[in-house]
Amino acid sequence: MKYRALLIVIFAIQSCNLFAQDMEYSRKVLKTLTSPQFRGRGYVENGDQIASAFIAGEFKKSGLIPLNKDTYYQDFDLSVNTFPGKVEVRLNGKLLKTAVDYLIDATSPAVHGTFNVIPVQRAEINTPEKLDALVKKAQASFILLDDRPAANESVADQRNISAAVRALRTKDELDFKGLIVFTNEKLTWTTLTYQNARPVISVNKKDLNPADIHSLTVNVDAKLIPDYKTRNVAGMVKGSSGSDSTLVITAHFDHLGLLGKKVYFPGANDNASGTTFLLNMVKYYAANQPKYNTVFIAFSGEEIGLLGSKAFVKNPLIDLTKIKFLVNFDLAGTGEEGIKVVNGTIFKKQFDQIVSLNNQYQLVPKVDIRGEACKSDHCPFYQLGVPSFFIYTQGGIQAYHDVYDRAETLPLTEFAHYFQLMTKFFNTF
């Protein structure tokens, strides 16, 4: 009994050391991917190229077989609106903090100069006639809409106002200089493939009274790149069975990049965490040969419309009909409230397998089920008949598509347990 107890203690110590080493690697990768040198893993100053080169280097260290002949890269083109130079906004002469007080809409064109501002309330655009009158009045001015809903707005008013706001943002035939939207909503950014006709600025600043604003000074450099060349990263570990059946593990590495020269979006949870999770899987299966060929794909272009995964299924580097199962990892950095499995209702047998393993080993707090949702890179595969899950963690910090999604504040609460659960799941195939 004493010998058995000693073995248990030794095993526990070894397990703790392994856990510590895995988490040390994870933290290092997360910190690297979210560092300023990676430019937010976007399409200004080659952030995507820097990130993909790092991932390919990790694939090579683990001895993965390149999926595209002699290279890990799969090139494809996308269109992207970028903000590579100055991004400055002043209201009544006071400089606002980029991505803290305001955001430039991702579809905005370049704009430079000082302009008059016309403040309006939502009630002033609740009919087409009022909207037309406002636009005629604005001409070379910016409209500043106080977009905080009034308590007495009717359902019809809300519907009309929403339509008016969409028109002010995007309708080419409305002839005025630009739009400022004052809001209490959280400022979140994105990246998009096109430019609209006019600049749009969203402002959330508690000590600002929109009715008092009469001037805007703005310097925003925007550049639409119609044929930016980016790349996925793909490699494989050969299975021991000799079968041509394949398991696929994916995550997107791209994020929102730079907004001007000084501000970048780190994208720790979205999706440096999923990329870190994938690279942990790479290390694990490189050292523990799986039964089936296991393919690892890090996608670019997810944030701009799942473009990397769409490019892959259009020009696949593997036979998609041979995929036994695909799991896409996005938002892997929390877990206080467990994980959620998209397509769990579709592939119920596999979902129940994850639940059973979690019940057996007591790893993550809970495993929630969800139906179809074309929200991440599993979707183009699923639409072609590939059995697939998209799994994300729940709870914890709420930073998302903002400058607060940083490595130093991402808890990785259930990262190790989540990793253990998923390796157990893959090993059931």
N, C-alpha and C positions, 0 to 999 in steps of 0.2 A: 504493500500500500504506500509506504514511504517513497519507493522508487517511482511508482505511478504518479504520486503527487509532485515529485521533483520534475518529471517529464512535463506535466501540465504547466508548471511554473516556467520551465525553459521555453515551452511552446508559446506561452503568453508573452514572454519577454521578446522572443523573436518576432511575434506578430506585431507587437508595439513598435519594434524597430523598423519593421517593414512599413507599417502605417506611417511612421514619422518620415521615412525616406520618401514614400509616395507623395505625401503632402508637401514635403520640401520641394520636390520636383514640380508639383502642381503650382505651388505659390511662385516658384521661379518662372515657370512658363507664363502664368497669368500676368505677372509683373512685366515680363518682356513684351508680351503682345499688346499691353495697354500703355506702354511707355511712350513718351513724346517722339522718340526716334521712329516709331511705327506710324506716325501721322494719322492716328485714328483708323488705320487700315482701310483708307478710302482712296480716292482717285486724284488727289492733289499731292504733288511731290512724291508720287510712286509709293504711297502707303501700302497699297495692295501688293505691289511687287516685293516690297521688303518683307511683308508678312508671309507671302507664299514661299519666298526663298527660305525663311526660317523654318517653316513647316516641312519643306522638302529636305532641309538639312536634318531634321529630327527623324524623318522617314529613313534617310540614308544611314544615320547612326544605328538604327534598329535593324538594318539589313532588309528593308522591304524591297520587293521586286517592283520596279517602275511599271506602271500600267500602260503607258503610251510608248511602247517600244523601249527606247533607252532613256526616257525622261519621265519624271513625275508630273510634268506640267501638261495641261490641256488648255490651249489658248482659245479665246473667243472674244468677240467685239461687243461692246455695248455703247449706248449713248448716255451721256451724263452731263447735267448742269453743275458746274463747279464755281467755287468762290475763292480763287487763288491769291487775291491781293488784298486791298484795303476793305475792311468792313467796319464802318463807323457810323453811329447814329447819335444825333443830338436833338433834344426837344427843348425849345426855348433856350438854346445855347448850352444846355447841360448834357454832358457826355453820359450815355447809358452804357452799362456793362453788357457786352455781347454774351449771349446764351444764359445770362443771369436775369437781366432786366428785359431783354427782347431777343427775338430771333427773326432773321430774314427768311421769308418763305423759300423753300427749296427750288421753286420754279421761277424765282424772280430774275429779271434781266439786270444788267448793270444800271446804276443810277448815281448821279453826282450833282450836287448843288444845294442851294437853300430854297425852300419852298414855303408858301403859305399853307396853313392847316385850317380845315373847316371841321370843327367838332360837331358831331351829331349823336342823338340818342337813337335807340332801336325803333322807337315809335315814329321817327322821321323817315323810315324806309319801309313801312308796313303796307304800302300799296305801290303798284307800278307807277302811278302818277307822281307820287312823292319821290320815288327813286329817280325817275327821269328828270325831275326838276332839280334834284341834288346834283346829278352828274353835269347838267348844263351849267349850274352855278360853279362847280368845282373847276372845270377846264384845266388850267395848268397847276392847280393846287392838289394837295393830298387831302383826302377825306379821312378824318379820325372818327371811327365808330366806337362808341362806348357800348361794348357788346355784353354788358351785364344785364340779364333779363329783368324786367320790371315785374313786380308781384301781380299786377293786374292784367298781364298779357293773356289774351284768349288763345285757344288752340289755332284758330284761323290766323291770328297775328303771328304766332310763332312759325307757322308754315310759310307765310308770306315773307317774313323777315329772313328765314333761312334761305329761301330762294333768292332774295335780294343780295344777301351776303355772298352767295355763290356767284352771282352775276358780277358783283363788284370785284371779286377775286379773279375771275377767269374770263369774262365775256369780252372778246376782242373789240366788238363794235362800240362798247362804252368808252367815250373819249374823255378821259381825265388822267392826271399824272400818276396817282398811286393811292394805296390804301394802308391805313394804320388801324389795327384792331386792338383795342384795349380790353383785356380779359382778366378774370380771376382764375382761369383754368391754368393748370400746369403747362409750362412751355416744353414742348417736345419737338424734335427735329426729325428730318428724314433726308433721303437723297432720291432724286428723280431724273428721268431721262429726257426732259423737255423744259423749255422756257414758256412762260405765259407772257401776255402783252405788257403787263405793268408790275412794278414791285409791290410786294405786300410785306408789311412789318407787323409782327405780333408783339404786344407789350404787356408785361405783368409787373407792375411796380407799385407797391402799396402806398408810398408817399406821394404818388402822382395823381393829380386831379385832371382827368382828360378834358374837362370843360375849359381849363385855363391854358391849354396848349394852342399856340398860334403860329409857331414856326418849326420847321424841320430842316436840319442840315444833315445830309446823308452822303456818304462816299462808299459805294459798294461796287467792287469789281466782280463781275460774273462772266463766265466763259462756258458756252455750250460746246462740248466735245462730241461730235456725232459718231466717232469710230474709235473709241478708247479701247486698247487691247489689254485685257486682263487674263487671268488664268486660274483654273482649278488645280488642285494637287491630289494625285491619286497613286496609291501603291497597294501591294498585296502580300499577304503571308500565305504560302502554300499549305494546304491541308494534308493531314496524314492519311486520309482515306483513299486518295487517288481519284476521288469523284470530281466531276466538273461542276457540281453544285456549289453555290457561293452564298456566303453571308456578307452583308454590306453594312458598314458603320460610317455615318456621315455627320458633318457639322459644317456650318458656314463660318468662315473666318473674317469676312468683310464687315466693316461698320461704316460710320457716317463720315469719317475723315476730318478734314480741316474746314473751318468757317473763318476765312481770312488767314493771316499769317500767324496769329497768336493763339487762337482758340481751336482745340481739337476735342473730339468726343472719344473717350477711352474705350467704351463698350466692354466693360469687364464682364458683366453678366450676359450681355448680348453682343457678341457671343464668344468672347475670349474663353469663357467658362466651358462652353460646349467643345471648342477647339482643344482646350486643355484636357477635357474628358476623353476626346478622341485620341490624343497623343498618349494618354495613359493606357488606353486600349492597345495602341500600337506597341508600346513597350511590353505589355503583358503578353500579347499573343506572339510577339517575336521571341519571347523567352519560353512560352508554353504553347507549343504547336497545336493549333485547333484541328478538329476533325475535318472540317471543310475549308476550302479556300476562303479566306477572309479579306475583303477589300475595304480599304479606308479612303474616303474621299472628303477633302476639305474644299468647300465651294466658295468661290467669289460670287459677287453679284446678287446675293440673297436679298439684301435690304432694298435693292432697286427694282425688285420684281421677280425673285427666284430665277434670275437669269443664268446663273452658273449651273444649277441643276437642270434647267430647261436645255441649256447647251449640251450637257452631258447625255441626256436621253435622246437628243436629236442626233448626236454623233457618239454613240456609246462605245466605251473602251472594253466592255465586257458584254456577254450575251445576257440581256435582261431576262430572258425566259429561264435562265439557270439560277436566278436568285431565289433562294429558299426563304429569306426574310431580310428586310432592311430596317434599321433603326436610326433615326435622325435625332441628334441631341442639340437642343437649343435652350438657352437659359438654364444652365446646370448649376448655378452658383449658390442656391439657397437650400430649401428643403424642410424648413421648420414645420410646414404643413403637408409634407410628403411630395409625391410626384403625380402628374396627370398624364394619362396615356391617350393621345389622339389616335383614332381608329380602333380604340379598344372595343367598341361595340361591333366593329366590322370583323375583326380577327379575335373573336372571343376566346377561343381555345388558347391562343398565345397570351392574351391578357390574363386569363385565369392562371396560367403557368407562373406569371410574374407575381400575382397575388399569393399563390400557394408558396412560392419560394420566400416571399417576404414574411408570410405568417410563420413559416418554418424557422427562419433564421433571425427574425425580428430586427430588420435592418433600417428601413425608413419608416417614419410615423404612419403613413398610409399610402395606398395606391388607388388613385381615383380614375374613373373611366370617363371617356369623352368620345363623341362620334366623329364624323368626318370634319376636317377643317383644313382648307388649303392655305395654311399660314406659314409653312416652312418648306424645306427642301425635299421632304418625303413626297410632296404632292405630285410633281411631274412623273415620278416613278409609279405612284399609286394609280394615277390616271391611265397608265399603260398596263395595269394589271399586276404590278409587283406588290406582294404582301408587305406591308410596311407600317411602322409606328413612328410618330413624332412624340417625344417625351420631354417634358419640362418640369422643373422644380417649382414648388409653391411656397409662399410665405416670405418672411424676411424683408429686406430693403425694397423700396418701391422705385428706385432710380431706374429710368428706362428712357433711352433715346435723348439723354441729356448729359451735361458735363459732370454729373454727380455719380455716374455709373463707373466707379473707380476700383482698382484692385485692392487698395488699402481698406476699403469699407465693405468689400464683398466677403461675406462670412464663410462661404464654402461649408455651411453647417453640416450637411449630410453627404458631402462629396464622397468620402471614403466608403460609407455604407451603400450609397447609390451605386458606386463603382462595383462593389462586391455583388450587389443584387444583379446588375446587368451582366457581369461575367458568368454568374451562375445561370442566368437565362440563356445566354448564347451557348453555353456548354450543354444545354439540353437538346440542342439540334444534332 
